[in-house]
Amino acid sequence: MATETFIPVQLRPASAAAQPTYAGPAKGTVAIETHGCKLNQADSALLARQFAHAGYHLVDLKRDADIIVVNTCTVTATADSKARQALRAARRANPDAVVVAAGCYPQRAADALRRMPQVTLVVGNREKPELADLAIAEHIRLRGGPRRSTAMPQAEIVPGILRRSRVMVKIQEGCDQVCAYCIVPKVRGRERSIPPDELVAAVRRHVANGFQEVALTGTQLGTYGFDLEEVDLPLLLGRLLAETDVPRLRVSSLQAHEITPDLMERWEDPRLCPHFHMPLQSGSDATLTAMRRRYDTDTYRKAVNTIRNTVVGSSITTDVIVGFPGENRADHDASLSLVEEVSFSDCHVFPYSQRPGTTAHYLPGQVDPREKRRRAAEMAEAAEKGFLAYRKGIVGQTRRVLWETSRPTDEGLLAWSGLTDNYVRVSTQTDDDLANRITPARLAGLEGKVMRAERLPA
């Protein structure tokens, strides 16, 4: 699971009440650690902005903070363990801080987290809109001091927060698909979509605030709009491309059965990034059926071919679960074969983790943990081959790179890290300031897991 300190900006939809940016002295400090998916990252960005507008400065986790929020994931037992470790570490580093366990883990197991002596507040997803107010109230109770509302403005920029070139915009939340292994529907709820008008307004604000890329995120993006009248994902993409000047627009995840001709037409606009994250989960039809996925391997192969034939130069990334209940050696070999056949540009491998409250938790044929580890290692090896093969195959290509961060080199230059439109991490060295710029670059070679890029004239 990804873990990071989060310091970007996220806005409420256009309907949020506008209030002036807080400009007084700092009332406290807050650090936010984010685990798991891009949806959690979008939630953390919103929390960061709420705290900032209440007068709280955002700081790194390595510094003392008055409030520490751990925005958790609960998709696996490992994710739960990492969340508990992070909460304990937060308390050790900041004995007097308000430590908040937030997100999916509290939504699933709030009582267990309340029993942790390191945790001050437990806030699930349904209470996240009130999290900043609750944490600030607790800080005031412990330390004393004035309180300010965290109501969000529509468009003001908070100084010191705008440190990213990419921003995530949540377009929907929740999932109605109820896969056998997945706890997400229980912790994120039913599917709810944000109306297109509000999303167009939000993207316009982000562009005005200097963001070069907007990544659309949600629990189940492909079913966006099912709860709205005459709205779907192709319509939303069309409106965002037609009604905003966003330089780059990225769709964070789609399912194989959602790759339709109407949707693929939107990629005729070069601003829509040629990267598709399309979870596979298994290359065995028997296992996919047991998982209650809505596609089979034939559908998946057709989706891959449609993407590659329609969007030239696209990359496809995926997720694979190994050791699902009832998965035998033949099923696992089928998954290995399909991963090798598709040769994904990146593949995240997860050993199946039992989640109480899911159907798969109670299925017979639970795979021995040692066997799951063996299968995970085999799958990771196949995934690594695809990762390297994809990058070697694009050496010599010219791609548009969004440059994000830099560090000084011994030669007195800056080593810049950036992301291509097809979601490949690249680096280059220069004495120019490339921050938050999109420039063409030639992919010159592979150094470890990062491609070396040669910047070309814009």
C-alpha positions in Angstrom: 0.0 0.0 0.0 1.3 3.5 -0.8 2.1 5.7 2.1 2.9 9.4 1.9 2.8 12.7 3.7 0.1 14.7 1.9 0.3 18.5 1.3 -1.7 19.3 -1.9 -4.9 21.2 -2.4 -8.4 19.7 -2.9 -11.6 21.7 -3.2 -15.1 21.0 -2.3 -17.6 21.0 -5.1 -18.8 24.4 -6.3 -21.8 24.4 -3.9 -19.5 24.9 -0.9 -19.9 28.2 0.9 -17.2 30.7 0.1 -15.3 32.2 3.0 -12.0 34.1 3.1 -8.7 32.4 3.5 -7.3 32.5 7.0 -4.4 34.9 7.2 -3.6 35.2 10.9 -0.9 33.6 13.0 -0.8 29.8 13.0 -3.2 28.2 15.5 -1.4 24.9 15.4 0.2 22.3 13.1 -1.1 19.2 11.4 0.5 16.3 9.6 -1.5 13.9 7.4 -0.3 10.4 6.5 -2.2 8.7 3.7 -2.4 4.9 3.1 -3.8 3.1 0.2 -5.7 4.2 -2.9 -6.0 7.4 -4.9 -9.4 8.1 -3.4 -7.8 8.3 0.0 -5.3 10.7 -1.4 -8.1 12.9 -2.7 -9.7 12.8 0.8 -6.4 13.7 2.4 -6.0 16.7 0.1 -9.4 18.0 1.1 -8.6 17.5 4.8 -5.3 19.5 4.3 -7.2 22.4 2.8 -9.8 22.3 5.6 -7.1 22.5 8.3 -5.3 25.2 6.5 -8.4 27.4 6.3 -8.8 27.0 10.0 -5.4 28.4 10.6 -3.4 25.2 11.0 -0.1 24.9 9.2 0.7 21.6 7.5 4.0 20.0 8.5 6.0 16.9 7.6 5.5 13.9 9.8 9.1 14.2 10.9 8.3 17.4 12.6 6.3 18.0 15.8 2.6 18.3 15.0 -0.3 19.2 17.2 -2.6 17.0 15.2 -1.7 13.9 13.3 -4.2 12.2 10.9 -3.5 8.7 9.7 -5.9 8.2 6.7 -6.1 4.4 6.7 -6.7 1.6 4.2 -8.3 -1.7 5.2 -8.2 -3.7 2.0 -5.9 -6.3 3.5 -4.7 -7.5 6.9 -1.3 -6.0 5.9 -3.0 -2.6 5.4 -4.5 -2.8 8.9 -1.1 -3.7 10.4 0.5 -0.7 8.7 -2.2 1.6 10.0 -1.6 0.4 13.6 2.1 0.8 13.2 1.7 4.3 11.8 -0.6 5.3 14.7 1.9 3.9 17.3 4.7 5.7 15.5 2.8 9.0 15.5 2.2 8.8 19.3 5.9 7.9 19.9 7.1 10.9 17.9 4.5 13.3 19.3 3.4 12.3 22.8 1.1 15.3 23.2 -0.5 15.3 19.8 -4.1 14.6 18.9 -3.7 11.4 16.9 -6.7 10.6 14.6 -7.3 7.2 13.0 -9.4 8.0 9.9 -10.9 6.4 6.9 -11.6 2.8 5.9 -10.1 1.0 8.9 -12.2 2.9 11.4 -15.3 2.4 9.2 -14.8 -1.3 9.5 -13.4 -1.8 13.0 -13.8 1.4 15.0 -14.0 -0.4 18.4 -10.7 -2.1 17.9 -9.0 1.2 17.1 -10.6 2.9 20.1 -8.9 0.4 22.3 -5.5 1.5 21.1 -4.1 3.8 23.8 -2.2 5.8 21.1 -5.4 6.9 19.4 -7.2 10.1 20.4 -10.0 10.1 17.9 -11.5 7.5 15.6 -13.3 8.9 12.5 -14.7 6.7 9.7 -15.4 7.7 6.1 -19.0 8.8 6.9 -17.7 11.3 9.5 -14.7 12.6 7.4 -16.4 15.9 6.5 -16.4 16.7 10.3 -12.9 15.4 10.9 -11.1 18.7 11.0 -13.6 20.3 13.3 -13.5 17.3 15.7 -9.7 17.2 15.7 -9.4 21.0 16.3 -12.0 20.9 19.0 -9.9 18.2 20.8 -6.7 20.2 20.3 -8.4 23.2 21.8 -9.7 21.1 24.7 -6.2 19.9 25.5 -4.3 23.1 24.8 -6.9 25.9 25.0 -7.3 28.6 22.4 -9.8 30.0 19.8 -11.7 28.0 17.3 -12.4 28.8 13.7 -14.8 27.1 11.3 -13.3 24.9 8.6 -15.9 25.7 6.0 -14.3 25.6 2.6 -13.9 28.5 0.1 -14.6 28.0 -3.6 -11.4 29.2 -5.2 -8.8 30.8 -2.9 -5.3 29.4 -2.7 -3.9 28.7 0.7 -0.2 29.9 0.8 2.2 27.1 1.5 0.0 24.2 0.4 0.2 24.4 -3.4 3.2 22.2 -3.8 2.1 19.7 -6.4 1.7 19.8 -10.1 -0.9 17.0 -10.1 -4.2 17.0 -8.2 -6.8 14.3 -7.7 -10.5 15.1 -8.1 -13.0 12.6 -6.7 -15.9 12.2 -9.1 -17.8 9.5 -7.3 -17.6 7.3 -4.2 -18.9 3.9 -3.2 -19.3 0.6 -5.0 -22.3 -1.6 -5.7 -20.4 -4.5 -7.3 -19.8 -6.6 -4.1 -16.8 -8.7 -5.2 -16.4 -11.7 -3.0 -13.1 -10.6 -1.5 -13.6 -6.9 -1.2 -14.4 -4.9 2.0 -14.6 -1.6 0.1 -18.5 -1.5 -0.3 -18.9 -1.9 3.4 -16.4 1.0 4.2 -17.2 3.3 1.3 -21.0 2.7 0.9 -23.3 2.7 -2.1 -22.2 4.5 -5.3 -22.8 8.2 -5.4 -21.7 10.5 -8.2 -20.9 14.2 -8.1 -22.8 16.2 -10.8 -20.8 17.2 -13.9 -21.4 21.0 -13.4 -19.6 20.8 -10.0 -16.7 18.8 -11.4 -16.3 21.2 -14.4 -16.1 24.1 -11.9 -13.7 22.3 -9.7 -11.3 21.4 -12.6 -11.4 25.0 -13.7 -10.4 26.2 -10.3 -7.5 23.7 -10.2 -6.3 24.9 -13.6 -6.5 28.5 -12.4 -4.5 27.5 -9.4 -1.7 26.2 -11.5 -2.2 22.5 -11.7 -1.0 20.9 -14.9 -2.7 17.5 -14.5 -6.1 16.5 -13.0 -6.5 12.8 -12.1 -10.1 11.6 -11.8 -10.6 9.2 -9.0 -13.3 7.3 -7.2 -14.2 3.8 -6.0 -15.8 2.7 -9.2 -15.2 5.2 -12.0 -16.7 3.2 -14.8 -20.2 3.4 -13.4 -20.0 7.2 -12.8 -23.4 8.8 -13.3 -25.6 5.8 -12.9 -27.4 7.7 -10.1 -27.7 10.9 -12.2 -30.1 11.6 -15.1 -28.6 11.0 -18.5 -25.0 11.2 -17.3 -22.1 8.7 -17.7 -18.3 8.7 -17.8 -17.9 9.5 -21.5 -20.2 12.5 -21.1 -18.2 13.8 -18.2 -14.9 13.4 -20.0 -16.3 15.2 -23.0 -17.4 18.1 -20.9 -14.2 18.4 -18.9 -12.2 18.4 -22.2 -14.5 20.8 -23.9 -15.3 23.2 -21.1 -11.9 23.5 -19.3 -8.3 24.2 -20.4 -6.8 21.4 -18.3 -3.5 20.5 -19.9 -3.6 16.8 -18.9 -6.6 14.7 -17.7 -6.1 11.2 -16.3 -8.6 8.5 -15.5 -7.3 6.5 -12.5 -9.0 3.1 -13.0 -11.4 1.3 -15.2 -12.8 -2.3 -15.4 -12.4 -4.5 -18.5 -16.1 -4.6 -19.2 -16.3 -0.8 -19.2 -14.0 -0.4 -22.2 -16.6 0.6 -24.8 -16.3 2.4 -28.2 -18.1 5.4 -26.8 -15.6 5.7 -24.0 -12.6 5.1 -26.1 -13.6 7.9 -28.5 -12.7 10.4 -25.8 -9.0 9.5 -26.1 -9.0 11.2 -29.5 -8.2 14.3 -27.5 -4.4 14.2 -26.7 -4.9 15.9 -23.3 -6.5 12.6 -22.0 -3.5 10.6 -20.8 -2.9 7.3 -22.6 -2.7 5.2 -19.4 -5.2 2.6 -18.3 -5.2 1.0 -14.9 -7.4 -2.1 -15.5 -7.5 -4.6 -12.6 -7.2 -8.2 -13.7 -7.3 -9.9 -10.2 -7.0 -13.4 -11.8 -6.2 -15.0 -15.2 -8.5 -18.0 -14.4 -12.1 -17.9 -15.4 -13.1 -20.2 -12.5 -11.4 -17.9 -10.0 -12.9 -14.7 -11.6 -16.4 -16.4 -11.2 -15.7 -17.2 -7.6 -14.5 -13.6 -7.0 -17.8 -12.4 -8.6 -16.0 -10.2 -11.1 -18.1 -9.0 -14.0 -15.8 -10.1 -16.8 -13.9 -13.2 -18.0 -10.5 -13.6 -19.4 -11.8 -13.3 -23.0 -13.4 -9.9 -22.2 -10.2 -8.8 -20.6 -8.1 -9.7 -23.6 -10.5 -7.9 -25.9 -10.3 -4.8 -23.7 -6.5 -4.9 -23.9 -6.6 -5.2 -27.6 -9.2 -2.4 -27.9 -7.0 0.0 -25.8 -3.8 -0.8 -27.7 -5.4 -0.6 -31.1 -7.3 2.7 -30.3 -4.8 4.6 -28.2 -1.3 4.2 -29.7 1.5 4.2 -27.2 -0.8 3.6 -24.3 0.3 1.8 -21.1 -1.8 -0.7 -19.1 -1.3 -1.3 -15.4 -3.1 -3.8 -13.3 -3.7 -5.6 -9.9 -3.5 -9.3 -9.4 -4.6 -11.4 -6.3 -2.9 -14.7 -5.7 -4.1 -17.4 -3.4 -7.8 -16.7 -3.5 -9.8 -19.5 -1.8 -10.1 -22.5 -4.1 -7.4 -21.3 -6.4 -5.4 -24.4 -7.5 -2.1 -24.6 -9.3 -3.7 -24.6 -12.7 -5.6 -21.4 -11.8 -2.4 -19.8 -10.7 -0.6 -20.9 -13.8 -3.4 -19.4 -15.9 -2.9 -16.1 -14.1 0.9 -16.2 -14.7 0.3 -17.0 -18.4 -2.1 -14.0 -18.9 0.2 -11.6 -17.0 3.1 -12.7 -19.3 0.9 -12.5 -22.4 -0.3 -8.9 -21.7 3.1 -7.7 -20.5 1.7 -4.9 -18.3 3.8 -1.8 -17.8 3.2 -2.3 -14.1 1.5 -5.0 -12.0 0.7 -4.8 -8.3 0.6 -8.3 -6.7 -1.5 -9.0 -3.6 -1.7 -12.2 -1.7 -5.3 -12.8 -0.9 -6.2 -11.5 2.6 -9.3 -12.7 4.5 -11.6 -9.8 5.4 -14.3 -10.6 7.9 -17.7 -9.6 6.5 -16.8 -10.6 2.9 -18.1 -13.7 1.2 -14.6 -15.0 0.5 -13.8 -15.0 4.2 -16.1 -18.0 4.6 -15.3 -19.9 1.5 -13.7 -23.4 1.7 -10.3 -24.0 0.2 -8.3 -21.3 1.9 -4.8 -21.4 0.6 -1.9 -22.1 3.0 0.0 -18.8 3.7 3.3 -20.3 2.7 1.8 -21.3 -0.7 0.4 -17.8 -1.1 3.8 -16.3 -0.5 5.3 -18.7 -3.2 2.7 -17.7 -5.7 3.1 -14.0 -4.9 6.9 -14.3 -5.6 6.3 -16.1 -8.9 3.7 -13.5 -9.9 6.0 -10.6 -8.9 8.8 -12.1 -11.1 6.4 -12.2 -14.1 5.3 -8.7 -13.3 8.9 -7.5 -13.2 9.5 -8.9 -16.7 6.6 -6.9 -18.1 7.7 -3.8 -16.3 11.2 -3.9 -17.8 10.0 -5.1 -21.2 7.6 -2.2 -21.5 10.2 0.4 -20.7 12.8 -1.2 -23.0 10.2 -1.1 -25.7 9.7 2.6 -25.5 13.4 3.7 -25.5 13.8 6.3 -28.2 10.2 7.5 -28.0 9.4 11.2 -27.3 6.8 11.7 -24.6 5.3 14.7 -22.8 6.7 14.9 -19.3 5.3 16.8 -16.3 8.3 17.7 -14.1 7.5 17.6 -10.4 10.4 17.5 -8.0 14.2 18.0 -8.0 17.3 17.5 -5.9 20.8 19.0 -6.3 23.6 16.8 -7.8 27.3 16.8 -7.0 27.9 18.4 -10.4 25.8 21.5 -9.4 22.8 20.6 -11.5 19.3 19.7 -10.6 18.1 16.1 -11.0 14.5 16.4 -11.9 11.8 13.7 -11.6 8.7 13.7 -13.8 5.9 11.6 -15.1 5.1 10.9 -18.7 1.6 11.0 -20.1 1.6 7.2 -20.2 2.6 7.0 -16.5 6.3 6.2 -16.6 8.6 7.8 -14.1 11.6 9.6 -15.7 14.5 11.7 -14.7 16.8 14.3 -16.2 19.6 16.6 -15.1 19.7 20.3 -16.0 20.3 23.7 -14.4 16.9 24.9 -15.6 13.8 25.2 -13.4 11.4 22.7 -14.7 8.9 22.8 -11.8 5.3 22.2 -12.8 6.2 22.4 -16.6 5.2 19.9 -19.3 8.0 19.5 -21.9 8.8 16.9 -24.6 11.6 14.5 -23.7 13.3 11.6 -25.4 13.4 8.4 -23.4 17.0 7.5 -23.6 17.4 4.4 -21.4 16.5 2.6 -18.2 18.4 3.2 -14.9 17.0 0.8 -12.3 13.3 1.4 -12.4 13.4 5.0 -13.6 13.9 6.0 -17.3 16.5 8.5 -18.2 15.1 11.3 -20.3 16.7 13.9 -22.6 14.7 17.1 -22.6 13.9 18.4 -26.1 12.9 22.0 -27.1 9.3 22.7 -26.3 
